[in-house]
Every structure is written in C-alpha cells, then in structure tokens.
Amino acid sequence: MRRLLPIAFFGVLFLTTWPAAAQSEALDSAQRDPLSDAWSALIVAMQQAESEVRDFEYFDSEQDQARAYLLLSRALLKGIEEQLLNDPDFPLFRIMDPRMKEGGDNPDQRYSFAEIKGNTDYVIRGELGSAARLEVQLYAGRPWANDGESLDYLAFEDIELDREGQFEIRVLKQCGQGQMNCVTNPENTTTVMVRQIYADWNTQPAGELHIDRIGFEGRPKAAPTPESVAQRIEAMAYTMHQSAVTWPQMVKERYTDRRPPNVVSPLMDTFKFGGVRGRWMASGHFKLQPGQALVIKSWPVGAPYQGIQLTDLWFASLEYANRVTSLTQRQSVLAPDGAIYYVITSEETGYPNWLDTMGLERGAFIMRYDGVGGAIEPSRWPSAQLVDIDDLNAVIPGFEDTKLTPDGRDQQRALRRAHVQQRFGF
C-alpha cells in the first residue's frame, strides 16, 4: 500500500508517495532526527521541481529538455552554495559564473551575492579593475519570484574610488547624512548583490571583491550542530525548488505570452518601476525556421554600457565564453548608417555581429543600457525584422564589406574565452 506523505518547510507543503511500511519509520525518524527530516524535504523538493519543469511547455526539443535538467542541477547547486555553505556572520561572495546561469544573467556582468543579516554592519572592499561600472543592491527575500522587495541601492556614480580604483563600501544599520560609499541595511535584509559590468572584454585584471561582518574579524566560527545544518538544508530545499520553477514561469509571463515572437518591446526606463536609475531595457523572444534570421537594429545612445544577449527559454544565458551569444556596443561593428545590426540565427553568416542561437529554434533576447542620463528618444529605440538569411546583404548596409573569415571568428571566440577566464579566475 502507498499513500501520500506530507513534508512541509518554509510554509510550503510538498506531497510524496512512499511505501506504507516505510512511512511510520520515516515519521518517527523525522521526529527524533532533524537532519533526516530536512534531507527528506530536500529530496521531495527536487522531485517536485523536476515534475513541474517537465510539465512546462518549453520541455519539447531534445536541446530544451537537456537545458531543463541543467536548470534543475544549477538550482540545486545554488541552494547548496547560498544556503548550506554560506554564513551571514562570516560571509563569502557567491559568484554567478558561466557554469551558474539563471534569471537572464548578463554575460557582461560578474554577479556577487552574499547572504547577510539585516540591521547589521558589513564592509565590502575591492578594486574596480577593468569593469566599466559597479553597483551594490540590497534585497529582502527574492523579489524576482514575487517573494520580497528591493531595498537600498548604491549606483556607480555614487561610489568613490581612489587613484588605483580601490574602494570600501559600508553596509550599515544607519548611514550618516551625506555619507559616501554607504548603503543602509534595514532589519529585513537577506542578501547583498554587487554587479561588476564589463563593456570591454579585455584581458586586464577584472577587479576584486570581498565582504566581512564588522566586528567579527578574528572571531572563531561556531561548529555545526544537527539543528543548524538541518535548518540550512531546509532553506536549501526551498531555494532549489523556487529557483527551478521561477525562471521559466517568468519567461512565459513576460516574454512568450506577452507579445508575438520576433519583435522588440518598447524601451523601458526601469527606474520608473523600482529598478536602477539610468538603466533602460528592451526584450523579446525569437522563433526561427531553418534559413531565417532575426535582425535587430540598434542605435548607440551614448550610454557607458550598452549590450544585447540571448537566453534559452529556461532563462539561462547561452554559452558566452566559447560562442558569440552576446555583444556589447564596444564589441560591435557599426554599419555605414551609424546603426548596429545584430543577426540572430543558428547559421554562420560571417557577419561580425552574429548572435549564435546554438541550434535553438526558440529563445529570448535582452537589451540593456546602463548609465543613461535622461530619456532615450523613441527614434533611437531598437527594432526587429525577420528575414531570410539570403537577404541579409539587402537588409544590412555594408554587410559584405565587414564579413569575418573563419579564422577571424575563431579569434573572436578565443578573445572571449580569455576574458572570461580572467574575469572569473578560471
């Protein structure tokens, strides 16, 4: 006989089917062993996440199915790093690198996360290096999953650097009036995130970043207990499940259900909707048949950073170290008319601004503009055109004059790989 056994954590109820003979033993074990109970919750969370992901409409082609299991595996790894291995009293930054992709991660950024305590003092030290910009943001919960909110934010324009590009940023219970390099840490803070944004993928030192809780320098770290580890495993289970199901649902709601494929959304000033001041974004999703390409026409707007990227429908960036699936304005070739044309297709066209879909028929694209002062005129907004690959020469001015040789494309990819190795310390 088999019946459903409920396991609950963080207010979320999961149901699992276990053999009846094992249920009494499992329940007794859970009552006297918090570690076993937490581990059971993790197993159930993984199984439920798998079931929900497989039920998604994007679970169709072989490549999309493979990417779905990468989503699940990365969600588990995120839970381990974020909840099981992190300690807010002795924080270390968790880095989102090319192996840890989620949430429309920008290939031009190094995201650094640390779980911290609210109403507590921390210090972030580092060096800008070759990054074009640096930002610090505090979160309560996970606002991207409709489970929290964005709190204080420190823009690059408000960060003081010394002559060597070094900085020290305070995360304090209360910042002094007019205090530079400081963000206020309210009681409900759970996470600090630092974005390092790279407009030029060179091989110069990419900068450093470190965080400490003020007053805890030199203190001994406590030994683990069954209760403390069980609590972290439960948090890990919750994070794993939430991460796995949040991103495809976001793609569905904000991309594939919101507008037809192969069009660009209007540019949006994210600050008007609670985002970062000076950050504008546009997006869309592509759907291509063999022999087709989506041409995105973009205009330089004078922003310190401007870029475009591709993601899969699980909202992970495509391979960006060894493929050309993203480009910044500085990496892009301008056409004779002053515009930038990006060619989204799976077929090698020879055009320098090719964005490789890696064989995906469907996916998403995101365009970002950072450090914009004022408004961007609608005449400078990006547009899209679905064309046959054979017609690219008629659509893009100077198309034949700028084509890369196979060796040139290999060099382009090699430079990307070298920068990614430098940025993430591989």
Buried (B, 14 or more C-beta within 10 A) or exposed (E): EEEEBEBEBEEBEBEBEBEEEEBEEBBEBBEEBBBBBBBBBBEBBBBBBBEBBEEBEBBEBEEBEEBBBBBBEBBBBBBBBBBBEBBBBBBBBBBBBBEBBBBBBBBBBBBBBBBBBBEBBBBBEBBBBBBBBBBBBBBBBBEBBEEBEBBBBBBBEBBEBEEEBBBBBBBBEEBEEEEEBBBBBEEBBBBBBBBBBBBBBBEEEBBEBEBBBEEBEEEEEEEEEEEEBBBBBBBBBBBBBBBBBBBBBBBBEBBBEEBEBBBBBEBBBBEEEEBBBBBBBBBBBBBBEEEBBBBBBBBBBBBBBBBBBBBBBBBBBBBBBEBBBBBBBBBBBBBEEEBBBBBBBBBEBBBBBBBBBBEBBBBBBBBBBBBBEEEBEEEBBBEBBBBEBEBBBEBBBBBEEBBBEEEEBEEBBEBBBBBBBBBBEE
